[in-house]
């Protein structure tokens, strides 16, 4: 087998388990006699690197080997760093490329129109300059949407899904999800003592812009109510349930967890700040707004806790270490077999190699009918026999 050179990058938000993927690829690659080149800062590494400038190359390109990756799986985050860069829709072209011409278009988000540039031709040139035979892209739906585009223009891409939201299509599991649920559960269980001591209603907010898996599964394992983006809840009904839960609890408190994108009827989550490279603005806290409504309507005191970034920090749990390492080695199997345009996945509870999802379809969302009780604002617990381990199908 001829020596191959593999690039690997991580894009979007960090999650625990990314370093396990990187180490798995490097170690397996070394056994096969392959070179592995780390692309730092996600897609930015392939848009901004200037091969005529040594500091730029050092900033974005990092040859990986067994020695410099030996201990990386012992910590969370990503040693390659990350960014939210979309090479197909860049608002600003890097300085060293300003004399070049790139396709441009008008992009409108939330009523604001701006000119964006598609620098994919430069990304392909940089891949060629690096001599990469394959590129392994680790990311969520945004990062992988560009991976799908890049594969179609001739770069051999293999994708690995990661996101705490667990909302990438074609897979039942994404790296980072298990650790997020574990962290959320632990934090909520600890904070029960404070919420109970002060006899209040506890409101917890977790990530989940478009999909409610993180809130739903946290509620599933902690026996609490939850609100998710897929179903607009009735504010009066939720408050009624939380007040009832509080009265019936011997410790005189109640709790619920909200996805960041959850909304009640007649309410829309406010956004702030500039859109990122994929058009997403940060969301104001629906938990704070719900707290104000509870205090105003029923005069109950609340405790609001934002668990979002807490869930992506630190070491991965067993499930994320296992899945991450396995996905990394599966990617190498695909590479050996000459496959590309594929994503590592779990389908029907089994490891699988599937097509990179079509970006036009958007994120995978919760099946309300089978997974969520819209009357009680709780997960559905019945009729799980025969389902894959993560209780959903790709």
C-alpha positions as a Python dict, from the first residue, in 0.01 Angstrom:
ca = {
    (1, 'X'): (0, 0, 0),
    (2, 'X'): (145, 337, -98),
    (3, 'X'): (207, 601, 167),
    (4, 'X'): (-88, 833, 205),
    (5, 'X'): (-111, 1175, 362),
    (6, 'X'): (-423, 1246, 566),
    (7, 'X'): (-546, 1581, 691),
    (8, 'X'): (-767, 1605, 999),
    (9, 'X'): (-958, 1902, 1144),
    (10, 'X'): (-1221, 1985, 1405),
    (11, 'X'): (-1484, 2252, 1342),
    (12, 'X'): (-1754, 2428, 1542),
    (13, 'X'): (-1794, 2399, 1917),
    (14, 'X'): (-1569, 2164, 2111),
    (15, 'X'): (-1703, 1852, 2282),
    (16, 'X'): (-1535, 1585, 2494),
    (17, 'X'): (-1401, 1301, 2279),
    (18, 'X'): (-1245, 1494, 1991),
    (19, 'X'): (-891, 1415, 2103),
    (20, 'X'): (-975, 1045, 2114),
    (21, 'X'): (-1067, 1059, 1745),
    (22, 'X'): (-746, 1243, 1660),
    (23, 'X'): (-528, 999, 1853),
    (24, 'X'): (-706, 700, 1700),
    (25, 'X'): (-644, 829, 1349),
    (26, 'X'): (-278, 909, 1419),
    (27, 'X'): (-199, 577, 1583),
    (28, 'X'): (-378, 372, 1319),
    (29, 'X'): (-214, 581, 1049),
    (30, 'X'): (132, 521, 1192),
    (31, 'X'): (72, 146, 1184),
    (32, 'X'): (-16, 174, 816),
    (33, 'X'): (275, 401, 732),
    (34, 'X'): (51, 704, 663),
    (35, 'X'): (131, 1066, 745),
    (36, 'X'): (-130, 1263, 941),
    (37, 'X'): (-139, 1640, 917),
    (38, 'X'): (-341, 1836, 1172),
    (39, 'X'): (-528, 2136, 1030),
    (40, 'X'): (-563, 2386, 1311),
    (41, 'X'): (-871, 2600, 1375),
    (42, 'X'): (-1114, 2405, 1158),
    (43, 'X'): (-1195, 2527, 808),
    (44, 'X'): (-1008, 2849, 888),
    (45, 'X'): (-689, 2647, 862),
    (46, 'X'): (-761, 2580, 495),
    (47, 'X'): (-883, 2931, 411),
    (48, 'X'): (-627, 3143, 595),
    (49, 'X'): (-300, 2948, 572),
    (50, 'X'): (-35, 3132, 369),
    (51, 'X'): (238, 2895, 256),
    (52, 'X'): (468, 3189, 179),
    (53, 'X'): (461, 3294, 544),
    (54, 'X'): (628, 3060, 796),
    (55, 'X'): (436, 3191, 1102),
    (56, 'X'): (108, 3131, 915),
    (57, 'X'): (207, 2773, 834),
    (58, 'X'): (305, 2718, 1197),
    (59, 'X'): (-27, 2862, 1313),
    (60, 'X'): (-242, 2640, 1093),
    (61, 'X'): (-47, 2326, 1005),
    (62, 'X'): (73, 2070, 1260),
    (63, 'X'): (223, 1733, 1158),
    (64, 'X'): (94, 1473, 1403),
    (65, 'X'): (269, 1162, 1530),
    (66, 'X'): (246, 911, 1810),
    (67, 'X'): (467, 1118, 2037),
    (68, 'X'): (277, 1447, 2020),
    (69, 'X'): (-63, 1276, 2049),
    (70, 'X'): (28, 1015, 2314),
    (71, 'X'): (-163, 1175, 2601),
    (72, 'X'): (-420, 1393, 2424),
    (73, 'X'): (-707, 1152, 2482),
    (74, 'X'): (-677, 1211, 2855),
    (75, 'X'): (-838, 1554, 2827),
    (76, 'X'): (-1139, 1714, 2664),
    (77, 'X'): (-1149, 1990, 2405),
    (78, 'X'): (-948, 1964, 2083),
    (79, 'X'): (-571, 2001, 2053),
    (80, 'X'): (-626, 2121, 1698),
    (81, 'X'): (-843, 2411, 1819),
    (82, 'X'): (-1157, 2505, 1632),
    (83, 'X'): (-1345, 2788, 1463),
    (84, 'X'): (-1684, 2863, 1310),
    (85, 'X'): (-1566, 2923, 955),
    (86, 'X'): (-1769, 2859, 641),
    (87, 'X'): (-1539, 2880, 335),
    (88, 'X'): (-1843, 2900, 106),
    (89, 'X'): (-1978, 3215, 274),
    (90, 'X'): (-1694, 3430, 400),
    (91, 'X'): (-1768, 3793, 477),
    (92, 'X'): (-1401, 3882, 450),
    (93, 'X'): (-1128, 3730, 234),
    (94, 'X'): (-790, 3679, 406),
    (95, 'X'): (-545, 3962, 336),
    (96, 'X'): (-303, 3753, 131),
    (97, 'X'): (-589, 3653, -103),
    (98, 'X'): (-738, 3997, -165),
    (99, 'X'): (-588, 4023, -515),
    (100, 'X'): (-765, 3705, -622),
    (101, 'X'): (-1119, 3681, -755),
    (102, 'X'): (-1375, 3459, -581),
    (103, 'X'): (-1744, 3402, -653),
    (104, 'X'): (-1959, 3636, -445),
    (105, 'X'): (-2326, 3651, -355),
    (106, 'X'): (-2566, 3842, -137),
    (107, 'X'): (-2662, 3671, 187),
    (108, 'X'): (-2958, 3788, 396),
    (109, 'X'): (-3004, 3679, 756),
    (110, 'X'): (-3265, 3827, 987),
    (111, 'X'): (-3319, 4114, 745),
    (112, 'X'): (-2949, 4204, 718),
    (113, 'X'): (-2791, 4168, 373),
    (114, 'X'): (-2417, 4129, 325),
    (115, 'X'): (-2176, 4019, 52),
    (116, 'X'): (-2013, 3680, 106),
    (117, 'X'): (-1737, 3504, -86),
    (118, 'X'): (-1691, 3137, -175),
    (119, 'X'): (-1320, 3056, -140),
    (120, 'X'): (-1358, 2685, -207),
    (121, 'X'): (-1111, 2705, -498),
    (122, 'X'): (-846, 2826, -253),
    (123, 'X'): (-933, 2549, -7),
    (124, 'X'): (-881, 2292, -284),
    (125, 'X'): (-548, 2455, -377),
    (126, 'X'): (-433, 2439, -14),
    (127, 'X'): (-534, 2074, 12),
    (128, 'X'): (-326, 2008, -302),
    (129, 'X'): (-36, 2213, -164),
    (130, 'X'): (-38, 1997, 147),
    (131, 'X'): (-45, 1685, -68),
    (132, 'X'): (-346, 1544, 114),
    (133, 'X'): (-496, 1224, -22),
    (134, 'X'): (-787, 1237, 225),
    (135, 'X'): (-935, 1486, 468),
    (136, 'X'): (-1111, 1377, 787),
    (137, 'X'): (-1354, 1645, 908),
    (138, 'X'): (-1495, 1620, 1260),
    (139, 'X'): (-1792, 1844, 1331),
    (140, 'X'): (-2163, 1907, 1363),
    (141, 'X'): (-2418, 1982, 1094),
    (142, 'X'): (-2255, 2313, 999),
    (143, 'X'): (-1900, 2179, 964),
    (144, 'X'): (-2019, 1869, 783),
    (145, 'X'): (-2236, 2070, 544),
    (146, 'X'): (-1917, 2216, 401),
    (147, 'X'): (-1749, 1874, 411),
    (148, 'X'): (-2024, 1749, 179),
    (149, 'X'): (-1963, 2040, -59),
    (150, 'X'): (-1587, 1987, -59),
    (151, 'X'): (-1620, 1618, -138),
    (152, 'X'): (-1834, 1702, -440),
    (153, 'X'): (-1563, 1925, -586),
    (154, 'X'): (-1302, 1651, -574),
    (155, 'X'): (-1147, 1646, -227),
    (156, 'X'): (-1183, 1303, -71),
    (157, 'X'): (-1357, 1373, 260),
    (158, 'X'): (-1452, 1139, 541),
    (159, 'X'): (-1679, 1288, 808),
    (160, 'X'): (-1716, 1216, 1179),
    (161, 'X'): (-2020, 1363, 1361),
    (162, 'X'): (-1985, 1545, 1691),
    (163, 'X'): (-2230, 1768, 1873),
    (164, 'X'): (-2390, 1780, 2215),
    (165, 'X'): (-2719, 1844, 2036),
    (166, 'X'): (-2706, 1496, 1875),
    (167, 'X'): (-2884, 1643, 1573),
    (168, 'X'): (-2671, 1532, 1276),
    (169, 'X'): (-2880, 1336, 1025),
    (170, 'X'): (-2807, 975, 924),
    (171, 'X'): (-2678, 879, 1269),
    (172, 'X'): (-2836, 802, 1605),
    (173, 'X'): (-2534, 926, 1796),
    (174, 'X'): (-2282, 1211, 1780),
    (175, 'X'): (-1964, 1237, 1985),
    (176, 'X'): (-2016, 1454, 2293),
    (177, 'X'): (-2380, 1371, 2354),
    (178, 'X'): (-2334, 1115, 2632),
    (179, 'X'): (-2095, 1335, 2828),
    (180, 'X'): (-2334, 1629, 2794),
    (181, 'X'): (-2623, 1427, 2939),
    (182, 'X'): (-2401, 1291, 3216),
    (183, 'X'): (-2282, 1642, 3308),
    (184, 'X'): (-2634, 1788, 3295),
    (185, 'X'): (-2771, 1509, 3512),
    (186, 'X'): (-2494, 1547, 3769),
    (187, 'X'): (-2532, 1925, 3785),
    (188, 'X'): (-2909, 1906, 3826),
    (189, 'X'): (-2886, 1637, 4093),
    (190, 'X'): (-2639, 1854, 4288),
    (191, 'X'): (-2852, 2166, 4254),
    (192, 'X'): (-3163, 1988, 4382),
    (193, 'X'): (-3027, 2053, 4733),
    (194, 'X'): (-3015, 2429, 4678),
    (195, 'X'): (-3349, 2450, 4498),
    (196, 'X'): (-3506, 2234, 4769),
    (197, 'X'): (-3346, 2420, 5059),
    (198, 'X'): (-3497, 2745, 4935),
    (199, 'X'): (-3828, 2583, 4828),
    (200, 'X'): (-3818, 2724, 4478),
    (201, 'X'): (-3883, 2627, 4119),
    (202, 'X'): (-3557, 2535, 3945),
    (203, 'X'): (-3520, 2613, 3575),
    (204, 'X'): (-3224, 2471, 3383),
    (205, 'X'): (-3116, 2568, 3032),
    (206, 'X'): (-2909, 2345, 2804),
    (207, 'X'): (-2794, 2363, 2442),
    (208, 'X'): (-3035, 2273, 2163),
    (209, 'X'): (-3093, 2544, 1904),
    (210, 'X'): (-3314, 2341, 1669),
    (211, 'X'): (-3334, 1997, 1830),
    (212, 'X'): (-3430, 1902, 2183),
    (213, 'X'): (-3235, 1581, 2235),
    (214, 'X'): (-3012, 1721, 2512),
    (215, 'X'): (-3303, 1850, 2719),
    (216, 'X'): (-3518, 1546, 2643),
    (217, 'X'): (-3259, 1286, 2743),
    (218, 'X'): (-3154, 1485, 3049),
    (219, 'X'): (-3519, 1482, 3157),
    (220, 'X'): (-3542, 1112, 3072),
    (221, 'X'): (-3272, 1015, 3322),
    (222, 'X'): (-3356, 1272, 3593),
    (223, 'X'): (-3737, 1237, 3596),
    (224, 'X'): (-3821, 1600, 3529),
    (225, 'X'): (-4024, 1807, 3288),
    (226, 'X'): (-3867, 1946, 2975),
    (227, 'X'): (-3946, 2186, 2691),
    (228, 'X'): (-3791, 2144, 2347),
    (229, 'X'): (-3780, 2344, 2020),
    (230, 'X'): (-3993, 2094, 1828),
    (231, 'X'): (-4308, 2171, 2029),
    (232, 'X'): (-4430, 2515, 2140),
    (233, 'X'): (-4565, 2461, 2490),
    (234, 'X'): (-4854, 2633, 2662),
    (235, 'X'): (-4710, 2868, 2924),
    (236, 'X'): (-5010, 2846, 3160),
    (237, 'X'): (-5003, 2466, 3146),
    (238, 'X'): (-4631, 2441, 3222),
    (239, 'X'): (-4657, 2680, 3516),
    (240, 'X'): (-4958, 2488, 3644),
    (241, 'X'): (-4761, 2162, 3633),
    (242, 'X'): (-4455, 2309, 3803),
    (243, 'X'): (-4663, 2460, 4083),
    (244, 'X'): (-4843, 2127, 4126),
    (245, 'X'): (-4513, 1937, 4133),
    (246, 'X'): (-4385, 2174, 4399),
    (247, 'X'): (-4689, 2133, 4622),
    (248, 'X'): (-4681, 1755, 4594),
    (249, 'X'): (-4309, 1732, 4667),
    (250, 'X'): (-4235, 1679, 5041),
    (251, 'X'): (-3932, 1908, 4996),
    (252, 'X'): (-4156, 2174, 4836),
    (253, 'X'): (-3966, 2236, 4511),
    (254, 'X'): (-3993, 2148, 4144),
    (255, 'X'): (-3758, 2157, 3843),
    (256, 'X'): (-3764, 2162, 3464),
    (257, 'X'): (-3507, 2175, 3184),
    (258, 'X'): (-3535, 2383, 2866),
    (259, 'X'): (-3354, 2364, 2534),
    (260, 'X'): (-3210, 2702, 2439),
    (261, 'X'): (-3445, 2704, 2139),
    (262, 'X'): (-3760, 2611, 2334),
    (263, 'X'): (-4053, 2854, 2303),
    (264, 'X'): (-4405, 2882, 2435),
    (265, 'X'): (-4705, 2979, 2225),
    (266, 'X'): (-4692, 3348, 2139),
    (267, 'X'): (-4326, 3381, 2243),
    (268, 'X'): (-4006, 3388, 2040),
    (269, 'X'): (-3657, 3355, 2185),
    (270, 'X'): (-3467, 3679, 2138),
    (271, 'X'): (-3130, 3674, 1964),
    (272, 'X'): (-2829, 3903, 1992),
    (273, 'X'): (-2487, 3965, 1843),
    (274, 'X'): (-2354, 3918, 1491),
    (275, 'X'): (-2441, 3596, 1304),
    (276, 'X'): (-2160, 3339, 1288),
    (277, 'X'): (-2027, 3199, 960),
    (278, 'X'): (-2332, 2974, 929),
    (279, 'X'): (-2588, 3246, 1005),
    (280, 'X'): (-2655, 3163, 1371),
    (281, 'X'): (-2689, 3437, 1633),
    (282, 'X'): (-2667, 3372, 2005),
    (283, 'X'): (-2996, 3324, 2183),
    (284, 'X'): (-3110, 3510, 2491),
    (285, 'X'): (-3208, 3289, 2782),
    (286, 'X'): (-3557, 3142, 2757),
    (287, 'X'): (-3501, 3018, 3113),
    (288, 'X'): (-3470, 3375, 3244),
    (289, 'X'): (-3781, 3478, 3054),
    (290, 'X'): (-3975, 3180, 3192),
    (291, 'X'): (-3855, 3269, 3542),
    (292, 'X'): (-3995, 3620, 3509),
    (293, 'X'): (-4331, 3484, 3389),
    (294, 'X'): (-4352, 3245, 3684),
    (295, 'X'): (-4274, 3518, 3934),
    (296, 'X'): (-4521, 3756, 3774),
    (297, 'X'): (-4807, 3508, 3733),
    (298, 'X'): (-4794, 3291, 4048),
    (299, 'X'): (-4552, 3479, 4276),
    (300, 'X'): (-4321, 3178, 4312),
    (301, 'X'): (-3946, 3231, 4355),
    (302, 'X'): (-3714, 3058, 4108),
    (303, 'X'): (-3355, 2948, 4063),
    (304, 'X'): (-3223, 2973, 3706),
    (305, 'X'): (-2913, 2780, 3605),
    (306, 'X'): (-2749, 2793, 3261),
    (307, 'X'): (-2569, 2463, 3204),
    (308, 'X'): (-2473, 2520, 2839),
    (309, 'X'): (-2093, 2556, 2830),
    (310, 'X'): (-2050, 2345, 3140),
    (311, 'X'): (-2165, 2044, 2938),
    (312, 'X'): (-1896, 2071, 2670),
    (313, 'X'): (-1600, 2113, 2907),
    (314, 'X'): (-1366, 1856, 3058),
    (315, 'X'): (-1299, 1489, 2998),
    (316, 'X'): (-1526, 1258, 2794),
    (317, 'X'): (-1715, 979, 2965),
    (318, 'X'): (-1677, 612, 2872),
    (319, 'X'): (-1935, 617, 2593),
    (320, 'X'): (-1780, 917, 2418),
    (321, 'X'): (-1428, 775, 2449),
    (322, 'X'): (-1541, 445, 2304),
    (323, 'X'): (-1746, 591, 2019),
    (324, 'X'): (-1481, 852, 1935),
    (325, 'X'): (-1200, 600, 1917),
    (326, 'X'): (-1415, 363, 1713),
    (327, 'X'): (-1525, 635, 1469),
    (328, 'X'): (-1160, 731, 1417),
    (329, 'X'): (-1060, 375, 1335),
    (330, 'X'): (-1367, 327, 1114),
    (331, 'X'): (-1260, 635, 917),
    (332, 'X'): (-924, 469, 856),
    (333, 'X'): (-1102, 151, 742),
    (334, 'X'): (-1296, 357, 489),
    (335, 'X'): (-979, 525, 372),
    (336, 'X'): (-811, 189, 314),
    (337, 'X'): (-1114, 73, 116),
    (338, 'X'): (-1105, 388, -98),
    (339, 'X'): (-1435, 527, 30),
    (340, 'X'): (-1507, 900, 61),
    (341, 'X'): (-1811, 1125, 87),
    (342, 'X'): (-1908, 909, 384),
    (343, 'X'): (-1972, 967, 753),
    (344, 'X'): (-1915, 740, 1050),
    (345, 'X'): (-2243, 668, 1225),
    (346, 'X'): (-2452, 452, 1454),
    (347, 'X'): (-2759, 312, 1277),
    (348, 'X'): (-3006, 76, 1445),
    (349, 'X'): (-2766, 61, 1737),
    (350, 'X'): (-2477, -61, 1519),
    (351, 'X'): (-2169, 114, 1387),
    (352, 'X'): (-2213, 202, 1021),
    (353, 'X'): (-2067, 395, 732),
    (354, 'X'): (-2329, 624, 571),
    (355, 'X'): (-2344, 911, 326),
    (356, 'X'): (-2261, 1259, 456),
    (357, 'X'): (-2604, 1418, 517),
    (358, 'X'): (-2753, 1653, 261),
    (359, 'X'): (-2711, 2003, 413),
    (360, 'X'): (-3041, 2114, 259),
    (361, 'X'): (-3231, 1883, 495),
    (362, 'X'): (-3115, 2069, 806),
    (363, 'X'): (-3064, 1910, 1148),
    (364, 'X'): (-3228, 1592, 1275),
    (365, 'X'): (-3508, 1667, 1520),
    (366, 'X'): (-3702, 1484, 1790),
    (367, 'X'): (-3995, 1272, 1675),
    (368, 'X'): (-4264, 1428, 1894),
    (369, 'X'): (-4520, 1153, 1841),
    (370, 'X'): (-4303, 874, 1979),
    (371, 'X'): (-4058, 1052, 2209),
    (372, 'X'): (-4237, 1342, 2381),
    (373, 'X'): (-4552, 1376, 2589),
    (374, 'X'): (-4703, 1708, 2481),
    (375, 'X'): (-4958, 1709, 2765),
    (376, 'X'): (-4717, 1646, 3052),
    (377, 'X'): (-4402, 1800, 2898),
    (378, 'X'): (-4203, 1488, 2973),
    (379, 'X'): (-4027, 1220, 2768),
    (380, 'X'): (-4229, 919, 2662),
    (381, 'X'): (-4116, 619, 2863),
    (382, 'X'): (-4342, 350, 2716),
    (383, 'X'): (-4293, 112, 2423),
    (384, 'X'): (-3914, 108, 2403),
    (385, 'X'): (-3865, -265, 2338),
    (386, 'X'): (-3692, -323, 2007),
    (387, 'X'): (-3544, 25, 1982),
    (388, 'X'): (-3168, 83, 1944),
    (389, 'X'): (-2978, 169, 2261),
    (390, 'X'): (-3019, 546, 2213),
    (391, 'X'): (-3398, 511, 2173),
    (392, 'X'): (-3416, 667, 1827),
    (393, 'X'): (-3349, 570, 1468),
    (394, 'X'): (-3137, 756, 1216),
}
